[in-house]
Amino acid sequence: MRRTIAVVLLLGSFSVPASAQVPLSAVRANVDRLNRRIAGCVVDHTDNHGGDCRIYSPILGMPRDLYVYLPPGFDPSKRYPLVVFLHMAAFDERAFVDRISIQDLDDLIVRGEVPPMVVASPDGNYGPAGRGRRTHSFFLNGRGGRFEDHLLEEVIPFVESHYAIAPGRESHAIVGISAGGLGAMSIAIRHRDRFGAVATIGAPLNLRYANVDGDVVEDFDPARYRWRTRYDPDEILARFYGGLVKVRAGTMITPVFGDDVWTMTRIAAINPADLIFTTDLRPGELPMYVNYPGRDEFHFSTHAESFAWLASMRGIDLKLVEDPEGHHNPRYFRRNLPDAVRWIGAHLSVRPGG
């Protein structure tokens, strides 16, 4: 039983749909109890705590879950920076209010290491909550729904209309973990008129990574780098427990991007590495923070390193941070989230004010 739980935790960080959500402390406790542990306040717009407080999405045609964190001393007469938090796969918005993650954020604000900020954590999974196996959308528009449009046209406007949010891209940032990091970087690059900074942790930032031999998992070598042009849903992306557990590309790619001759074209249109060139990203236009685990079972270290190398071709500098001993698991994400938040805080030029 312990072995099974460990596998779910490891794989849940990116791509394996779970038949049930991994239990989190916030699920077992009500919001009032959670808020007694922190100096700030989590506002419940979900169906997770005994009452349906969800926001309705005309775009997706269903109610959707959302948590909003308000900093200590929140004053609606002032205006606060907004940070959007995009969760990893096999989890949902509850990953944000896990007491370790939310406590770290709250403590950083209390200690003055980051400015007071409002944080929004929406659900990025296909289908209604609590309906068994759910596929992560990457928070992008795909076969399962227009999740990017939901985020940009419904979630953010909802938060702006109900809470005291400072206007302008310089006061808006986006943070994504693993699968959510793909969406965060892709959205931030394509909508840099709306976001002033982006941070990712353990994210797939180059879905077209390959070497000259077509190998997608070999360590990054600029001399051997090639753009991948063919999609294979049976391709093994990760192996755990000596190969006992394998993760294939079709697990998370096909439900979002399809499986036909146009799949790689659809991927290229949202792939952060491609977007460096196709959106004419310029030096200094979008501050970017990329953190990756050195022992990533999904080999996203190659994604991060190739992304940074490709960005350098355009003269674009980004903050690239390796956790040498990190694996693709919740321990790595929790260990590195505070540094990502500190970096984001330093790049939010708007401080709470009237």
Residue frames as qw, qx, qy, qz and C-alpha x, y, z in Angstrom:
[[0.000, 0.885, 0.467, 0.000, 0.00, 0.00, 0.00],
 [0.300, -0.793, 0.104, 0.520, 2.80, 2.45, 0.87],
 [0.417, -0.124, 0.603, 0.669, 4.48, 1.67, -2.44],
 [0.220, 0.626, 0.665, 0.344, 1.29, 2.44, -4.35],
 [0.126, -0.938, -0.249, 0.204, 0.84, 5.77, -2.58],
 [0.406, -0.580, 0.323, 0.628, 4.44, 6.72, -3.31],
 [0.379, 0.193, 0.669, 0.609, 3.96, 6.03, -7.03],
 [0.078, 0.825, 0.538, 0.157, 0.85, 8.21, -7.11],
 [0.272, -0.879, -0.037, 0.390, 2.68, 11.06, -5.41],
 [0.441, -0.344, 0.488, 0.670, 5.61, 10.86, -7.77],
 [0.265, 0.295, 0.705, 0.588, 3.60, 10.67, -10.95],
 [0.012, 0.816, 0.572, -0.090, 0.82, 12.97, -9.87],
 [0.253, -0.634, 0.042, 0.729, 3.12, 15.93, -10.11],
 [0.040, 0.357, -0.480, -0.801, 2.81, 15.98, -13.89],
 [0.364, 0.211, -0.595, -0.685, 0.91, 13.58, -15.99],
 [0.217, -0.122, -0.966, -0.066, -0.88, 10.60, -14.55],
 [0.511, -0.398, -0.148, -0.747, -4.62, 11.05, -14.00],
 [0.013, -0.093, 0.883, -0.460, -5.62, 9.72, -10.60],
 [0.321, -0.438, -0.783, -0.304, -8.87, 7.93, -9.97],
 [0.411, -0.837, -0.360, 0.033, -9.13, 10.01, -6.81],
 [0.121, 0.869, -0.252, 0.407, -7.35, 13.09, -5.58],
 [0.580, 0.068, -0.603, 0.544, -4.38, 12.57, -3.29],
 [0.420, -0.798, -0.427, 0.066, -5.64, 13.60, 0.19],
 [0.314, 0.453, -0.200, 0.810, -4.45, 17.05, 1.21],
 [0.204, -0.255, -0.637, 0.698, -4.71, 18.69, 4.59],
 [0.237, 0.101, -0.003, -0.966, -7.01, 21.36, 3.19],
 [0.525, -0.157, -0.659, -0.515, -9.49, 18.69, 2.09],
 [0.501, -0.307, -0.773, 0.241, -9.73, 17.21, 5.56],
 [0.196, -0.410, -0.427, 0.782, -10.01, 20.60, 7.27],
 [0.215, 0.850, 0.476, 0.072, -12.51, 23.35, 6.66],
 [0.395, 0.642, 0.013, 0.657, -11.47, 26.80, 5.52],
 [0.399, -0.854, 0.044, -0.330, -12.09, 28.37, 8.92],
 [0.857, -0.448, 0.145, 0.211, -9.64, 25.96, 10.53],
 [0.721, 0.312, 0.131, 0.604, -7.10, 26.65, 7.79],
 [0.124, 0.797, 0.045, 0.590, -7.46, 30.39, 8.25],
 [0.615, -0.783, 0.049, -0.084, -6.82, 30.10, 11.98],
 [0.861, -0.205, 0.158, 0.437, -3.35, 28.78, 11.16],
 [0.522, 0.303, 0.220, 0.767, -2.31, 31.66, 8.91],
 [0.125, -0.429, -0.223, 0.867, -2.14, 35.44, 9.22],
 [0.233, 0.106, -0.424, -0.869, -3.84, 36.01, 5.89],
 [0.615, 0.234, 0.519, -0.545, -7.13, 34.57, 4.69],
 [0.066, 0.004, 0.869, 0.490, -8.21, 32.01, 2.10],
 [0.552, 0.255, 0.162, -0.777, -11.56, 32.76, 0.49],
 [0.398, 0.066, 0.912, 0.077, -13.44, 29.66, -0.63],
 [0.570, 0.412, -0.152, -0.695, -15.01, 29.73, -4.10],
 [0.229, 0.223, -0.929, -0.186, -15.17, 25.92, -4.30],
 [0.820, -0.237, -0.211, -0.476, -17.37, 22.94, -3.55],
 [0.569, 0.277, -0.716, 0.294, -14.72, 21.37, -1.33],
 [0.111, 0.125, -0.668, 0.725, -15.95, 22.28, 2.15],
 [0.047, 0.404, 0.845, -0.346, -19.61, 21.40, 2.45],
 [0.287, 0.763, 0.329, -0.477, -21.09, 24.32, 0.50],
 [0.618, 0.414, 0.447, 0.497, -21.11, 25.10, -3.22],
 [0.100, -0.851, -0.035, 0.514, -19.39, 28.46, -3.64],
 [0.586, 0.045, 0.528, 0.612, -18.04, 27.87, -7.15],
 [0.209, 0.556, -0.138, -0.792, -17.99, 30.47, -9.90],
 [0.750, 0.437, 0.491, -0.069, -19.93, 29.60, -13.05],
 [0.220, -0.414, 0.551, 0.691, -18.00, 29.47, -16.31],
 [0.678, 0.582, 0.153, -0.422, -20.03, 30.12, -19.47],
 [0.319, 0.658, -0.629, -0.265, -16.90, 29.31, -21.47],
 [0.061, 0.227, -0.971, 0.053, -16.58, 25.81, -19.99],
 [0.606, -0.237, -0.468, -0.598, -20.31, 25.41, -19.38],
 [0.741, -0.368, -0.551, 0.111, -20.03, 24.38, -15.74],
 [0.425, -0.892, 0.112, -0.107, -19.23, 25.68, -12.24],
 [0.711, 0.390, -0.400, 0.427, -15.50, 25.85, -11.50],
 [0.695, -0.616, -0.223, 0.296, -13.49, 25.80, -8.26],
 [0.365, 0.669, -0.167, 0.626, -11.26, 28.68, -7.21],
 [0.590, -0.605, -0.313, 0.434, -9.37, 29.68, -4.06],
 [0.231, 0.807, -0.052, 0.540, -8.32, 33.27, -3.43],
 [0.646, -0.342, -0.365, 0.576, -5.69, 34.13, -0.84],
 [0.021, -0.925, -0.065, -0.374, -5.82, 37.57, 0.76],
 [0.528, 0.295, -0.500, 0.620, -2.69, 38.80, 2.57],
 [0.403, -0.491, -0.567, 0.524, -2.53, 39.76, 6.27],
 [0.077, -0.535, -0.186, 0.821, -4.18, 43.09, 6.92],
 [0.232, 0.359, 0.670, 0.608, -5.98, 43.06, 3.58],
 [0.090, 0.536, 0.287, -0.788, -7.57, 46.48, 3.05],
 [0.474, 0.552, 0.648, 0.226, -10.14, 46.75, 0.22],
 [0.118, 0.961, 0.088, -0.235, -9.45, 50.48, -0.04],
 [0.219, -0.659, 0.581, 0.425, -5.94, 49.68, -1.32],
 [0.818, 0.483, -0.195, -0.243, -4.81, 47.91, -4.48],
 [0.655, -0.464, 0.591, 0.080, -2.74, 44.71, -4.38],
 [0.228, 0.448, -0.764, -0.404, -0.59, 42.80, -6.89],
 [0.904, 0.070, 0.168, -0.386, -2.20, 39.64, -8.27],
 [0.012, -0.432, 0.885, 0.174, -0.35, 36.34, -8.64],
 [0.875, 0.106, -0.127, -0.454, -2.04, 33.44, -10.45],
 [0.341, -0.417, 0.840, -0.067, -1.02, 29.97, -9.20],
 [0.788, 0.263, -0.351, -0.433, -1.36, 27.07, -11.68],
 [0.717, -0.392, 0.547, -0.185, -1.23, 23.61, -10.08],
 [0.012, -0.360, 0.893, 0.272, 0.40, 20.38, -11.25],
 [0.648, -0.007, -0.561, -0.516, -1.45, 17.39, -12.77],
 [0.588, -0.221, -0.776, 0.063, -3.35, 14.77, -10.76],
 [0.178, -0.387, -0.530, 0.733, -3.95, 17.50, -8.19],
 [0.091, 0.770, 0.482, 0.408, -6.34, 20.41, -8.42],
 [0.025, -0.783, 0.067, -0.618, -6.76, 23.84, -6.81],
 [0.763, -0.639, -0.048, -0.087, -6.44, 22.20, -3.39],
 [0.809, 0.107, -0.158, 0.556, -2.70, 21.83, -3.95],
 [0.169, 0.625, -0.103, 0.755, -2.41, 25.56, -3.27],
 [0.486, -0.643, 0.146, -0.573, -4.08, 25.44, 0.12],
 [0.858, -0.114, -0.428, 0.260, -2.13, 22.47, 1.35],
 [0.457, -0.882, -0.072, 0.088, -0.93, 23.81, 4.70],
 [0.693, -0.280, 0.215, 0.629, 2.76, 23.58, 3.74],
 [0.384, 0.413, 0.384, 0.732, 2.39, 25.67, 0.57],
 [0.147, -0.842, -0.312, -0.414, 0.00, 28.25, 1.96],
 [0.623, -0.734, -0.085, 0.259, 1.93, 28.55, 5.23],
 [0.636, -0.083, 0.210, 0.738, 5.16, 29.26, 3.34],
 [0.180, 0.591, 0.353, 0.703, 3.53, 32.00, 1.31],
 [0.401, -0.852, -0.276, -0.193, 1.89, 33.49, 4.37],
 [0.704, -0.547, -0.012, 0.453, 5.16, 33.42, 6.35],
 [0.532, 0.191, 0.241, 0.789, 7.06, 35.16, 3.54],
 [0.045, -0.736, -0.293, -0.609, 4.58, 38.03, 3.62],
 [0.597, -0.778, -0.195, 0.019, 4.57, 38.23, 7.42],
 [0.712, -0.382, 0.091, 0.583, 8.38, 38.42, 7.48],
 [0.145, 0.886, -0.071, -0.434, 8.37, 41.12, 4.81],
 [0.472, -0.259, 0.681, 0.497, 10.32, 39.00, 2.33],
 [0.139, 0.336, 0.689, 0.627, 7.64, 39.52, -0.33],
 [0.234, -0.078, 0.070, -0.967, 5.03, 42.25, -0.64],
 [0.484, 0.277, 0.671, -0.488, 1.41, 41.58, 0.33],
 [0.233, 0.173, -0.669, -0.684, -0.28, 40.00, -2.67],
 [0.781, 0.143, 0.298, -0.530, -3.55, 38.41, -3.69],
 [0.037, -0.284, 0.913, 0.292, -3.14, 34.88, -5.08],
 [0.781, 0.194, 0.053, -0.592, -5.74, 33.09, -7.20],
 [0.169, -0.259, 0.944, 0.119, -5.66, 29.30, -7.60],
 [0.735, 0.210, -0.073, -0.641, -8.15, 27.91, -10.15],
 [0.770, -0.027, 0.636, -0.024, -8.87, 24.29, -11.10],
 [0.238, 0.591, -0.537, -0.552, -7.15, 23.29, -14.35],
 [0.279, -0.038, 0.955, 0.089, -8.62, 19.80, -14.85],
 [0.349, -0.093, -0.617, -0.700, -11.13, 18.65, -17.42],
 [0.501, -0.389, -0.740, -0.222, -14.65, 17.88, -16.25],
 [0.507, -0.732, -0.028, -0.454, -16.51, 18.53, -12.99],
 [0.057, -0.537, 0.731, -0.418, -14.66, 18.05, -9.72],
 [0.527, -0.170, 0.719, -0.419, -14.95, 14.69, -8.01],
 [0.848, 0.353, 0.017, -0.396, -15.75, 12.77, -11.19],
 [0.948, -0.023, 0.251, 0.193, -13.02, 10.12, -11.09],
 [0.665, -0.047, 0.307, 0.679, -10.17, 10.28, -13.59],
 [0.185, 0.951, 0.151, -0.198, -9.50, 13.88, -14.63],
 [0.730, 0.290, 0.157, 0.598, -7.04, 15.11, -17.24],
 [0.283, -0.641, -0.043, 0.712, -4.93, 18.23, -16.74],
 [0.488, 0.820, 0.297, 0.030, -5.57, 20.92, -19.35],
 [0.593, 0.053, 0.019, 0.803, -2.17, 22.64, -18.94],
 [0.011, 0.719, 0.301, -0.626, -4.48, 25.67, -18.49],
 [0.016, -0.275, 0.533, 0.800, -4.48, 25.92, -22.29],
 [0.707, 0.333, 0.042, -0.623, -7.24, 25.78, -24.88],
 [0.031, -0.273, 0.937, 0.217, -7.48, 22.19, -26.06],
 [0.368, -0.160, -0.809, -0.430, -9.78, 19.35, -26.97],
 [0.340, -0.423, -0.798, 0.263, -11.26, 19.27, -23.48],
 [0.142, -0.891, -0.415, 0.114, -12.18, 22.93, -23.25],
 [0.333, 0.736, -0.044, 0.588, -11.00, 26.53, -23.50],
 [0.668, -0.569, -0.328, 0.350, -9.13, 26.66, -20.20],
 [0.421, -0.013, 0.009, 0.907, -6.83, 29.50, -21.20],
 [0.152, -0.488, -0.331, -0.794, -9.84, 31.60, -22.14],
 [0.609, -0.640, -0.464, -0.070, -11.50, 30.62, -18.86],
 [0.622, -0.358, -0.233, 0.657, -8.44, 31.84, -16.95],
 [0.278, 0.024, 0.126, 0.952, -7.99, 35.10, -18.85],
 [0.224, -0.344, -0.388, -0.825, -11.61, 36.04, -19.50],
 [0.642, -0.548, -0.417, -0.337, -13.36, 34.68, -16.40],
 [0.742, -0.389, -0.383, 0.389, -11.07, 33.86, -13.46],
 [0.419, -0.026, -0.123, 0.899, -8.89, 36.96, -13.52],
 [0.178, -0.434, -0.220, -0.855, -11.79, 39.36, -14.22],
 [0.651, -0.573, -0.469, -0.165, -13.73, 37.73, -11.38],
 [0.657, -0.347, -0.315, 0.590, -10.88, 38.28, -8.93],
 [0.247, 0.156, 0.046, 0.955, -10.33, 41.83, -10.16],
 [0.324, -0.504, -0.343, -0.723, -14.02, 42.67, -9.73],
 [0.719, -0.569, -0.378, -0.125, -14.35, 41.16, -6.24],
 [0.716, -0.493, -0.101, 0.483, -11.02, 42.07, -4.66],
 [0.002, -0.963, 0.099, 0.252, -8.73, 45.09, -4.62],
 [0.815, 0.066, 0.336, 0.468, -6.34, 44.35, -7.51],
 [0.099, -0.692, 0.236, 0.675, -3.91, 46.89, -8.92],
 [0.747, 0.633, 0.149, -0.136, -4.28, 47.35, -12.69],
 [0.298, 0.832, -0.455, -0.111, -1.54, 46.83, -15.25],
 [0.897, 0.219, -0.374, 0.084, 0.86, 44.08, -16.23],
 [0.272, 0.525, -0.588, 0.552, 3.50, 45.28, -13.77],
 [0.453, -0.324, 0.533, -0.637, 1.21, 44.19, -10.93],
 [0.930, 0.072, 0.092, -0.347, 0.25, 40.80, -12.40],
 [0.058, 0.526, -0.845, -0.078, 2.42, 37.66, -12.34],
 [0.923, 0.028, -0.148, -0.354, 1.90, 33.95, -12.91],
 [0.213, -0.503, 0.829, -0.122, 3.50, 30.92, -11.21],
 [0.891, 0.123, -0.212, -0.383, 3.16, 27.35, -12.50],
 [0.467, -0.452, 0.756, -0.078, 4.26, 23.99, -11.15],
 [0.443, -0.006, 0.873, 0.207, 5.04, 21.09, -13.50],
 [0.266, 0.499, 0.730, 0.385, 2.13, 20.79, -15.97],
 [0.034, -0.922, -0.345, 0.170, 0.84, 24.13, -14.71],
 [0.354, -0.624, 0.277, 0.639, 4.27, 25.57, -15.49],
 [0.357, 0.203, 0.674, 0.615, 3.85, 24.79, -19.18],
 [0.049, 0.803, 0.557, 0.206, 0.64, 26.80, -19.18],
 [0.308, -0.850, -0.112, 0.413, 2.15, 29.59, -17.08],
 [0.374, -0.405, 0.419, 0.721, 5.13, 30.16, -19.38],
 [0.265, 0.354, 0.710, 0.548, 3.12, 29.76, -22.57],
 [0.045, -0.860, -0.505, -0.058, 0.40, 32.15, -21.44],
 [0.342, -0.784, -0.004, 0.518, 2.86, 34.69, -20.06],
 [0.371, -0.191, 0.510, 0.752, 4.87, 34.84, -23.29],
 [0.129, 0.441, 0.699, 0.548, 1.80, 35.12, -25.52],
 [0.224, -0.852, -0.402, -0.248, 0.02, 37.54, -23.19],
 [0.567, -0.149, -0.277, 0.762, 2.93, 39.59, -21.89],
 [0.086, -0.475, -0.130, -0.866, 0.73, 42.65, -22.21],
 [0.662, -0.569, -0.234, -0.429, -1.11, 41.22, -19.17],
 [0.869, -0.451, -0.079, 0.189, 1.70, 39.66, -17.08],
 [0.076, 0.931, -0.339, 0.113, 4.87, 41.34, -15.89],
 [0.065, -0.541, 0.829, -0.125, 6.70, 38.23, -14.67],
 [0.923, -0.013, -0.229, -0.309, 6.47, 34.42, -14.76],
 [0.197, -0.533, 0.802, -0.185, 8.02, 31.66, -12.63],
 [0.892, 0.058, -0.329, -0.304, 7.97, 27.91, -13.26],
 [0.405, -0.511, 0.731, -0.202, 9.06, 24.94, -11.14],
 [0.424, -0.077, 0.899, 0.074, 9.81, 21.56, -12.74],
 [0.592, 0.576, 0.240, -0.511, 7.93, 22.44, -15.92],
 [0.661, 0.222, 0.583, 0.417, 8.01, 21.01, -19.47],
 [0.076, 0.789, -0.009, -0.610, 9.14, 24.13, -21.33],
 [0.243, 0.519, -0.608, -0.550, 10.16, 22.50, -24.61],
 [0.807, 0.137, 0.498, -0.286, 7.74, 19.80, -25.77],
 [0.783, 0.612, -0.102, -0.044, 9.68, 19.65, -29.05],
 [0.253, -0.744, 0.617, 0.041, 12.98, 18.75, -27.41],
 [0.981, 0.130, 0.127, 0.067, 15.05, 16.03, -29.15],
 [0.368, -0.624, 0.508, 0.466, 18.60, 15.34, -30.21],
 [0.297, 0.509, -0.581, -0.561, 20.04, 14.59, -33.64],
 [0.109, 0.051, -0.986, -0.119, 19.10, 10.90, -33.20],
 [0.516, -0.388, -0.466, -0.605, 15.52, 11.67, -32.20],
 [0.502, -0.267, -0.716, 0.405, 16.18, 10.86, -28.54],
 [0.233, -0.757, -0.201, -0.576, 13.93, 12.97, -26.29],
 [0.720, -0.688, -0.088, -0.016, 15.52, 12.09, -22.95],
 [0.758, 0.141, -0.152, 0.619, 19.27, 12.44, -23.61],
 [0.368, -0.666, -0.169, 0.627, 20.98, 15.13, -21.55],
 [0.348, 0.922, 0.136, -0.099, 20.99, 18.49, -23.29],
 [0.572, -0.260, 0.365, 0.687, 23.90, 19.17, -25.62],
 [0.295, 0.743, 0.016, -0.601, 23.62, 22.27, -27.83],
 [0.060, 0.453, -0.725, -0.515, 25.64, 20.58, -30.57],
 [0.015, 0.108, 0.978, 0.176, 23.17, 17.70, -30.74],
 [0.312, 0.428, 0.525, -0.666, 19.92, 19.63, -30.30],
 [0.052, -0.157, -0.694, -0.700, 17.15, 19.31, -32.90],
 [0.511, 0.032, 0.191, -0.838, 13.49, 20.35, -32.99],
 [0.313, 0.145, 0.937, -0.045, 11.19, 17.37, -32.77],
 [0.338, 0.153, -0.360, -0.856, 8.71, 17.19, -35.67],
 [0.575, -0.134, -0.720, -0.364, 6.78, 13.97, -35.00],
 [0.519, -0.373, 0.427, -0.640, 4.45, 13.04, -32.16],
 [0.532, 0.035, -0.843, -0.068, 4.43, 9.48, -30.84],
 [0.622, -0.536, 0.040, -0.570, 1.79, 8.80, -28.17],
 [0.958, -0.200, -0.200, 0.049, 3.57, 5.57, -27.17],
 [0.443, 0.561, -0.421, 0.558, 6.83, 7.34, -26.44],
 [0.687, -0.525, -0.422, 0.273, 8.02, 6.71, -22.88],
 [0.069, 0.856, -0.100, 0.502, 8.70, 10.00, -21.14],
 [0.258, -0.631, 0.559, -0.472, 9.57, 8.75, -17.67],
 [0.761, -0.068, -0.645, 0.015, 10.41, 5.59, -15.75],
 [0.417, -0.631, 0.399, -0.518, 10.03, 5.09, -12.03],
 [0.779, -0.324, 0.498, -0.199, 11.18, 2.23, -9.80],
 [0.354, -0.341, 0.794, 0.358, 13.66, 0.90, -12.32],
 [0.248, 0.096, -0.676, -0.687, 11.11, 0.91, -15.11],
 [0.062, 0.318, 0.920, -0.221, 8.31, -0.75, -13.16],
 [0.220, 0.786, 0.461, -0.348, 6.17, 2.33, -13.76],
 [0.362, 0.083, 0.445, 0.815, 6.31, 3.99, -17.20],
 [0.229, 0.711, 0.316, -0.585, 4.67, 7.20, -18.32],
 [0.476, 0.294, 0.607, 0.564, 3.84, 7.52, -22.00],
 [0.049, -0.047, 0.142, 0.988, 3.32, 10.73, -23.94],
 [0.291, -0.370, -0.648, -0.599, -0.27, 9.87, -24.84],
 [0.333, -0.474, -0.721, 0.380, -1.30, 9.97, -21.18],
 [0.102, -0.687, -0.309, 0.650, -1.36, 13.75, -21.08],
 [0.067, -0.296, 0.409, 0.861, -0.67, 15.02, -24.60],
 [0.024, -0.258, -0.832, -0.490, -3.39, 13.29, -26.64],
 [0.071, -0.686, -0.701, 0.183, -6.39, 14.41, -24.52],
 [0.084, -0.755, -0.104, 0.641, -5.31, 18.04, -24.94],
 [0.070, 0.601, -0.443, -0.661, -3.69, 18.21, -28.38],
 [0.852, 0.379, 0.003, -0.360, -5.08, 15.16, -30.19],
 [0.581, -0.301, 0.706, 0.272, -3.30, 12.38, -32.05],
 [0.698, 0.636, 0.326, 0.044, -3.16, 13.14, -35.76],
 [0.676, 0.342, 0.118, 0.643, -0.85, 14.71, -38.32],
 [0.038, 0.786, 0.041, 0.616, -1.51, 18.17, -36.85],
 [0.710, -0.635, -0.267, 0.147, -0.67, 17.34, -33.24],
 [0.645, -0.201, -0.032, 0.737, 2.89, 18.65, -33.37],
 [0.141, 0.491, 0.243, 0.825, 1.68, 21.80, -35.12],
 [0.473, -0.764, -0.292, -0.327, -0.75, 22.43, -32.26],
 [0.759, -0.482, -0.158, 0.408, 2.02, 21.79, -29.75],
 [0.523, 0.144, 0.081, 0.836, 4.41, 24.18, -31.50],
 [0.068, -0.696, -0.294, -0.652, 1.79, 26.93, -31.30],
 [0.553, -0.787, -0.046, -0.269, 1.89, 26.89, -27.47],
 [0.881, -0.113, -0.191, 0.418, 5.36, 25.44, -26.80],
 [0.293, -0.915, 0.026, 0.278, 7.36, 27.99, -24.76],
 [0.559, -0.327, 0.463, 0.605, 10.61, 27.20, -26.60],
 [0.373, 0.475, 0.585, 0.541, 8.95, 27.90, -29.96],
 [0.050, -0.923, -0.380, -0.035, 7.26, 31.03, -28.63],
 [0.464, -0.594, 0.137, 0.643, 10.63, 32.64, -27.95],
 [0.264, -0.105, 0.556, 0.781, 10.91, 33.02, -31.73],
 [0.063, 0.499, 0.746, 0.437, 7.33, 33.01, -33.04],
 [0.180, -0.879, -0.433, 0.080, 6.16, 35.83, -30.75],
 [0.396, 0.658, -0.110, 0.630, 9.28, 37.95, -31.28],
 [0.639, -0.726, -0.195, 0.164, 10.07, 37.96, -27.57],
 [0.374, 0.760, -0.222, 0.483, 12.62, 40.69, -26.85],
 [0.537, 0.013, -0.563, 0.628, 15.29, 41.06, -24.16],
 [0.047, -0.034, -0.439, 0.897, 13.94, 42.53, -20.93],
 [0.429, -0.228, -0.370, -0.792, 10.32, 42.27, -22.08],
 [0.828, -0.377, -0.199, -0.365, 9.29, 39.48, -19.68],
 [0.148, -0.560, 0.751, -0.318, 11.30, 38.52, -16.58],
 [0.891, -0.011, -0.369, -0.265, 11.36, 34.70, -16.32],
 [0.346, -0.528, 0.724, -0.279, 12.35, 32.35, -13.51],
 [0.858, 0.151, -0.424, -0.246, 12.93, 28.67, -14.32],
 [0.402, -0.507, 0.711, -0.274, 13.65, 26.15, -11.55],
 [0.850, 0.188, -0.401, -0.286, 14.25, 22.49, -12.40],
 [0.797, -0.464, 0.381, -0.070, 15.23, 19.28, -10.58],
 [0.091, 0.652, -0.714, -0.238, 18.58, 17.80, -11.55],
 [0.132, -0.089, 0.987, 0.026, 17.27, 14.23, -11.22],
 [0.592, 0.249, 0.122, -0.756, 13.92, 14.75, -12.91],
 [0.539, 0.075, 0.839, 0.036, 12.37, 11.42, -13.90],
 [0.554, 0.725, 0.395, -0.107, 10.63, 13.22, -16.77],
 [0.617, 0.057, 0.273, 0.736, 13.93, 14.71, -17.96],
 [0.109, 0.939, 0.305, 0.113, 12.49, 18.22, -17.79],
 [0.467, -0.654, 0.218, 0.554, 16.02, 19.33, -16.98],
 [0.445, 0.106, 0.578, 0.676, 16.61, 19.05, -20.73],
 [0.102, 0.804, 0.519, 0.273, 13.56, 21.23, -21.32],
 [0.301, -0.914, -0.097, 0.254, 14.78, 23.91, -18.93],
 [0.504, -0.468, 0.385, 0.616, 18.35, 23.92, -20.22],
 [0.380, 0.304, 0.617, 0.619, 17.36, 23.95, -23.90],
 [0.001, -0.892, -0.441, -0.103, 14.77, 26.68, -23.21],
 [0.356, -0.837, 0.072, 0.409, 17.42, 28.86, -21.56],
 [0.501, -0.193, 0.534, 0.653, 19.87, 28.19, -24.41],
 [0.277, 0.567, 0.617, 0.470, 17.31, 29.07, -27.07],
 [0.135, -0.945, -0.281, 0.095, 16.39, 32.22, -25.16],
 [0.465, -0.619, 0.239, 0.586, 20.05, 33.25, -25.09],
 [0.470, 0.242, 0.573, 0.627, 20.04, 33.16, -28.90],
 [0.043, 0.814, 0.420, 0.398, 17.62, 36.09, -28.74],
 [0.217, 0.410, -0.331, 0.822, 19.71, 37.85, -26.10],
 [0.618, -0.571, -0.160, -0.517, 17.09, 37.00, -23.48],
 [0.193, 0.298, -0.785, 0.508, 18.40, 36.48, -19.98],
 [0.722, -0.458, -0.271, -0.442, 16.39, 34.46, -17.47],
 [0.364, -0.555, 0.642, -0.383, 16.90, 33.19, -13.95],
 [0.831, 0.111, -0.520, -0.166, 17.78, 29.49, -14.31],
 [0.382, -0.544, 0.618, -0.420, 18.04, 27.54, -11.05],
 [0.707, 0.085, -0.692, -0.119, 18.86, 23.85, -10.67],
 [0.687, -0.499, 0.401, -0.344, 18.06, 21.78, -7.60],
 [0.282, 0.497, -0.809, -0.142, 20.81, 19.19, -8.19],
 [0.062, -0.046, 0.970, -0.231, 19.31, 16.52, -5.93],
 [0.533, 0.211, 0.273, -0.773, 15.70, 17.23, -6.85],
 [0.155, 0.177, 0.937, 0.257, 13.34, 14.57, -8.21],
 [0.309, -0.244, -0.386, -0.834, 9.98, 15.17, -9.85],
 [0.426, -0.435, -0.786, 0.107, 7.96, 14.87, -6.67],
 [0.283, -0.877, -0.303, -0.244, 6.06, 17.00, -4.14],
 [0.659, -0.579, -0.060, 0.476, 9.10, 17.32, -1.88],
 [0.477, 0.074, 0.271, 0.833, 11.04, 19.09, -4.63],
 [0.001, -0.673, -0.422, -0.607, 8.13, 21.41, -5.47],
 [0.482, -0.832, -0.273, -0.019, 7.55, 22.41, -1.85],
 [0.676, -0.398, 0.027, 0.619, 11.25, 22.96, -1.25],
 [0.391, 0.058, 0.321, 0.861, 11.60, 25.34, -4.20],
 [0.001, 0.777, 0.554, 0.297, 8.28, 27.19, -4.18],
 [0.338, -0.837, -0.192, 0.385, 9.41, 29.79, -1.58],
 [0.401, -0.346, 0.341, 0.777, 12.35, 30.91, -3.72],
 [0.187, 0.415, 0.648, 0.611, 10.07, 31.24, -6.74],
 [0.172, -0.861, -0.477, -0.034, 7.67, 33.37, -4.70],
 [0.416, -0.672, 0.027, 0.612, 10.56, 35.55, -3.46],
 [0.340, -0.026, 0.511, 0.789, 11.65, 36.09, -7.06],
 [0.024, 0.649, 0.637, 0.416, 8.12, 36.94, -8.14],
 [0.311, -0.840, -0.351, 0.273, 7.77, 39.34, -5.22],
 [0.402, -0.490, 0.198, 0.747, 10.90, 41.19, -6.28],
 [0.175, 0.089, 0.604, 0.772, 9.48, 41.64, -9.79],
 [0.054, -0.766, -0.631, -0.109, 6.11, 43.00, -8.75],
 [0.303, 0.237, -0.069, 0.921, 6.80, 46.69, -9.15],
 [0.389, -0.553, -0.182, -0.714, 3.40, 47.66, -7.74],
 [0.203, -0.039, -0.802, 0.561, 3.09, 47.61, -3.96],
 [0.151, -0.670, -0.727, 0.019, -0.23, 47.81, -2.12],
 [0.127, -0.104, -0.103, 0.981, -1.53, 51.35, -2.14],
 [0.316, 0.539, 0.500, -0.600, -4.60, 53.50, -2.38]]
